[in-house]
Amino acid sequence: MKNHVFFAWSALPALVAFVLIFITLLCFSGCYTLKQGFILLGYLSKAIPLEKLSTDPAERRFVERVEDIRRFSKEELGLKQNKNYTTYVSIDRDYLAAVVSAAQPDAFVSYEWHFPLVGTVPYKGFFKAEDARAEAEQLKKKGLDVWVRGVDAFSALGWFKDPLYSYMKNYPTYHLADLLIHEQLHATVYLPGQSQFNEELAEFVGGEGARLYMEKTFGGDSPEYRAMLDDKADSAAFVSFICGLTAELDALYQEARPREEKLREKERVIARAQEQFAAEYEQRFRGENYRFFSSMTINNAYLELYRLYYSGGDYLASLYERSGKDLRRLIAAAVSIKRNGKSGDPRTALEAALFGSESEAAGGRNL
């Protein structure tokens, strides 16, 4: 009985917050919100403060690294300072949640879900893999391409303290920094109903923020920094290949052909791309992280994920360059969009926030 009492009181702030949110959301998303919310509360109830981790040297190094990244994200980047990543949850798997995405099989049109507070999003997360698979089966019955993937973190957007999970202890420093900065960007600025902009911005800020952290911490000539550059180069090469494939398929989908013919040609295009990928792997990549692509099943739901995160091209990189590579300034401009309640295209609003009248006079250049 003492454990139950301790659970109730130690989780009281989260429970109160959940009840308030739940009352608002239940009529919109029903059992889904209830089930996922209580699973999340179960995780949060097991969270312990970082300072209470064991004195094991590896765990202490992990704690120190997390605290250093949090300090960097606040002091150097201006990200929101909150209680995120100050607690730790032990979990018996290497991912947090299973996320379901779906798309039309003959067009890059995402299936979308709508939730209060966060707006429309092209994915739905589940803490239990069997629930994600059940959702995927329902979507397949609708004739959609479906993809289920594991994710290692998400932002609760300030409603709860986002904890660290035990599998994160094994992350290389760059990946840990990228993850924490990415999620803290979401906690700092999130525009409801603008999933693509939110993810593109978090992806860019997470990657560049982590690079800056590595440079400051280890130095530009260090083995750690060079290994990070190799990893980033491979990631960029993979994204470039995927974007080329999606462009080819998108052109196919726009053609005036019968649907069944398009679907047959789609399979041929994907098969050719995978053969090319395998044949050219050593020329394109420095490491082994992407060999899986040549043998996996590819569909529009998988490819649409890359369009969500990367279809904006280099517009953020261009803005960053024009700002003098001042990441703190870029983040502050994004925050001002939210604070000022700007509507319309967030890219145009971000450029205007960065460069003021110069950008507005140019009509918000499409970078």
C-alpha positions in Angstrom: 0.0 0.0 0.0 2.9 2.4 0.7 4.0 2.1 -2.9 0.6 3.0 -4.2 0.4 6.0 -1.9 3.8 7.2 -2.9 2.9 6.8 -6.5 -0.2 8.9 -6.1 1.5 11.8 -4.3 4.7 11.8 -6.3 2.8 11.9 -9.6 0.2 14.5 -8.3 1.3 17.4 -10.6 1.2 15.2 -13.7 -2.1 13.7 -12.6 -3.7 17.2 -12.1 -2.4 18.3 -15.5 -3.6 15.2 -17.2 -7.1 15.4 -15.7 -7.4 19.0 -17.0 -6.2 18.0 -20.4 -8.3 14.9 -20.4 -11.5 16.6 -19.7 -10.9 18.9 -22.7 -9.8 16.2 -25.1 -11.9 13.2 -24.3 -14.9 14.3 -26.3 -12.6 14.8 -29.3 -10.3 11.7 -29.3 -12.0 9.4 -26.8 -10.3 6.1 -25.8 -7.1 6.9 -27.7 -6.4 9.9 -25.5 -7.4 8.0 -22.4 -5.2 5.0 -23.0 -2.1 6.8 -24.2 -2.4 9.3 -21.4 -2.5 6.7 -18.7 0.4 4.8 -20.2 2.4 8.0 -20.3 1.5 8.7 -16.7 2.7 5.2 -15.9 6.1 6.1 -17.3 6.2 9.5 -15.6 5.4 7.9 -12.3 8.6 5.9 -12.5 10.7 8.9 -13.3 13.5 9.6 -10.8 15.6 12.8 -10.6 18.9 12.6 -12.5 20.8 13.2 -9.3 19.4 10.0 -7.8 20.9 7.8 -10.5 23.6 5.4 -9.3 27.2 6.4 -8.8 28.2 4.2 -11.7 30.8 6.2 -13.7 29.0 5.6 -17.0 25.7 6.9 -15.7 27.4 9.9 -14.1 29.0 10.8 -17.4 25.6 10.5 -19.1 24.0 12.8 -16.5 26.9 15.3 -16.8 26.6 15.3 -20.6 22.8 15.8 -20.5 23.2 18.7 -18.1 25.9 20.3 -20.3 23.7 20.0 -23.4 20.8 21.5 -21.6 23.0 24.4 -20.4 24.3 24.9 -23.9 20.8 24.9 -25.4 19.7 27.6 -23.0 22.7 29.8 -22.8 24.0 29.5 -26.4 20.8 28.9 -28.4 18.2 30.6 -26.3 15.9 27.6 -26.1 13.3 27.4 -23.3 14.6 26.5 -19.9 12.2 24.1 -18.2 12.3 20.8 -16.3 12.6 18.6 -19.4 15.3 16.0 -19.3 15.9 16.4 -15.5 14.4 13.0 -14.7 15.1 9.5 -15.9 12.9 6.5 -16.7 14.1 2.9 -17.1 12.4 1.2 -19.9 12.8 -2.4 -21.4 13.1 -1.5 -25.0 15.2 0.8 -27.3 12.4 3.2 -28.4 9.6 5.1 -26.7 6.6 4.8 -29.0 5.4 3.3 -32.3 4.2 5.9 -34.7 1.8 5.2 -37.6 1.8 7.2 -40.9 -0.2 6.6 -44.0 -0.5 8.1 -47.5 -2.3 7.6 -50.7 -0.6 4.8 -52.8 -0.7 6.8 -56.0 0.0 10.3 -54.7 2.1 12.0 -52.0 -1.0 12.9 -49.9 -0.7 12.1 -46.2 -3.5 10.7 -44.1 -4.0 13.2 -41.3 -5.4 13.1 -37.7 -6.7 16.1 -35.9 -6.2 16.7 -32.2 -7.0 19.8 -30.1 -4.0 21.9 -28.9 -1.6 20.5 -31.5 -3.9 20.7 -34.6 -3.6 18.5 -37.7 -0.7 16.0 -37.8 0.3 13.3 -40.3 1.1 10.6 -37.8 -0.4 9.0 -34.7 1.7 7.6 -31.8 1.1 4.6 -29.6 3.0 3.4 -26.5 2.1 -0.2 -27.3 3.3 -1.7 -30.6 0.2 -3.9 -30.9 -2.0 -0.8 -30.8 0.1 0.7 -33.6 -0.2 -2.5 -35.7 -4.0 -2.6 -35.2 -4.2 1.0 -36.4 -2.0 0.2 -39.4 -4.2 -2.7 -40.4 -7.3 -0.5 -40.3 -5.6 2.0 -42.6 -4.5 -0.7 -45.0 -8.1 -1.8 -45.3 -8.8 1.7 -46.6 -6.3 1.1 -49.4 -3.6 3.3 -48.0 0.2 2.8 -47.9 1.1 2.5 -44.2 4.4 2.8 -42.3 5.0 2.0 -38.6 8.3 3.2 -37.0 9.7 3.5 -33.6 10.6 7.0 -32.2 12.9 7.6 -29.3 11.4 10.8 -28.0 8.6 13.3 -28.4 7.8 16.7 -26.9 4.9 17.0 -24.5 4.9 20.7 -25.5 5.2 21.8 -21.9 2.2 19.8 -20.5 4.5 17.3 -18.8 8.2 17.1 -18.0 9.8 15.1 -20.8 12.1 12.5 -19.2 15.2 10.8 -20.4 14.9 7.1 -21.1 17.4 4.4 -20.3 18.2 3.5 -23.9 19.5 7.1 -24.4 22.6 6.2 -22.3 24.1 4.5 -25.2 23.7 7.3 -27.7 26.8 9.0 -29.1 27.2 12.6 -27.9 26.2 14.1 -31.2 23.0 12.1 -31.4 22.1 12.8 -27.8 22.6 16.6 -28.4 20.6 16.5 -31.7 17.7 14.7 -29.9 17.6 17.0 -26.9 17.9 20.2 -28.9 15.4 19.0 -31.4 12.8 18.3 -28.7 13.6 21.5 -26.8 13.0 23.4 -30.0 9.5 21.9 -30.1 9.0 22.9 -26.4 10.1 26.4 -27.3 8.1 27.1 -30.4 5.3 25.0 -31.9 2.8 26.3 -34.4 -0.5 24.3 -34.3 -1.5 22.8 -37.7 2.0 23.5 -39.2 3.5 20.0 -38.8 5.9 20.3 -41.8 7.3 23.6 -40.7 7.6 22.5 -37.1 9.5 19.3 -38.1 11.7 21.0 -40.6 12.7 23.7 -38.1 13.3 21.2 -35.3 15.4 19.0 -37.7 17.5 21.9 -38.8 18.0 23.4 -35.3 18.7 20.0 -33.8 21.3 19.1 -36.3 23.1 22.5 -36.4 22.8 23.0 -32.7 24.4 19.6 -32.1 27.2 20.4 -34.5 27.9 23.7 -32.7 27.8 21.8 -29.4 30.3 19.3 -30.7 32.6 22.0 -32.0 32.6 23.9 -28.7 33.0 20.8 -26.6 35.5 18.7 -28.5 37.0 21.1 -31.1 36.8 21.1 -34.8 39.9 18.9 -35.2 38.8 16.2 -32.8 38.0 12.6 -33.7 34.5 13.1 -32.2 33.9 16.1 -34.5 35.2 14.4 -37.6 33.1 11.3 -36.9 30.1 13.5 -36.6 30.8 15.1 -40.0 31.1 11.7 -41.6 27.7 10.8 -40.1 26.1 14.0 -41.3 27.6 13.5 -44.8 26.0 10.0 -45.0 22.7 11.4 -43.7 22.7 14.1 -46.3 23.6 11.6 -49.1 20.7 9.4 -48.0 18.2 12.3 -47.9 19.4 13.4 -51.4 18.8 9.9 -52.8 15.4 9.7 -51.2 14.4 13.1 -52.5 15.5 12.1 -56.0 13.3 9.0 -55.8 10.3 10.9 -54.5 10.7 13.5 -57.3 10.6 10.7 -59.9 7.6 9.1 -58.3 5.8 12.5 -57.9 6.3 13.1 -61.7 4.8 9.7 -62.4 1.8 10.4 -60.2 1.1 13.6 -62.1 0.9 11.8 -65.5 -2.4 11.1 -67.2 -2.2 7.3 -66.8 -4.7 4.8 -65.4 -4.3 4.3 -61.7 -3.3 0.6 -61.9 -0.7 1.4 -64.5 0.8 4.0 -62.2 0.9 1.6 -59.3 2.7 -1.0 -61.5 5.2 1.6 -62.7 5.7 2.8 -59.1 6.9 -0.7 -58.1 9.3 -0.8 -61.0 10.7 2.7 -60.2 11.3 1.7 -56.5 12.9 -1.6 -57.5 15.3 0.2 -59.9 16.2 2.7 -57.2 17.0 0.0 -54.7 19.2 -1.8 -57.2 21.0 1.4 -58.0 21.4 2.2 -54.3 23.0 -1.2 -53.6 25.3 -1.0 -56.6 26.5 2.6 -55.7 26.6 2.2 -51.9 30.4 2.4 -51.5 30.6 5.5 -53.7 27.9 7.3 -51.8 28.5 6.4 -48.1 31.3 6.3 -45.6 29.6 4.0 -43.0 27.2 1.1 -42.9 24.1 2.7 -41.5 22.1 2.8 -44.7 22.6 -0.6 -46.3 19.1 -1.6 -45.1 17.4 0.5 -47.8 18.2 -1.8 -50.7 16.2 -4.7 -49.1 13.4 -3.0 -47.3 9.8 -2.6 -48.5 9.3 1.0 -49.6 6.0 2.7 -50.0 4.6 6.3 -50.1 4.1 6.4 -46.4 7.8 5.9 -45.8 8.8 8.3 -48.5 6.3 11.0 -47.3 8.2 11.1 -44.0 11.2 12.5 -45.8 9.0 15.0 -47.7 7.7 16.1 -44.3 11.2 16.7 -42.8 13.2 17.7 -45.8 11.0 18.8 -48.7 11.7 22.5 -47.9 15.1 22.2 -49.6 17.7 24.6 -48.3 15.4 27.5 -47.3 16.3 27.2 -43.6 20.0 26.8 -44.4 19.7 29.9 -46.7 18.1 32.0 -44.0 20.7 30.8 -41.5 23.5 31.8 -43.9 21.9 35.2 -44.4 21.6 35.7 -40.7 25.3 35.4 -40.3 25.0 31.8 -39.1 23.4 33.0 -35.9 21.3 30.1 -34.7 20.1 31.9 -31.6 18.8 34.7 -33.9 17.0 32.2 -36.1 15.3 30.5 -33.1 14.3 33.9 -31.6 12.7 34.8 -35.0 10.7 31.6 -34.9 9.6 32.3 -31.3 8.4 35.7 -32.4 6.1 34.2 -35.0 4.3 32.2 -32.3 4.3 35.2 -29.9 2.8 37.6 -32.4 0.2 35.1 -33.6 1.4 35.4 -37.3 -0.8 33.5 -39.7 -0.2 32.4 -43.3 2.9 30.8 -44.6 5.3 30.4 -41.6 8.3 30.4 -43.9 7.5 33.9 -45.1 6.7 35.0 -41.5 10.1 33.6 -40.4 12.0 35.5 -43.1 10.1 38.7 -42.2 10.9 38.2 -38.5 14.6 37.7 -39.3 15.1 40.6 -41.8 12.1 42.9 -41.3 11.3 45.4 -44.0 14.0 44.1 -46.3 12.2 40.8 -46.5 8.7 42.3 -46.7 9.7 44.6 -49.5 10.9 41.6 -51.4 7.5 39.9 -50.9 9.0 37.2 -48.7 11.4 35.6 -51.1 10.7 31.9 -51.6 14.1 30.5 -50.7 
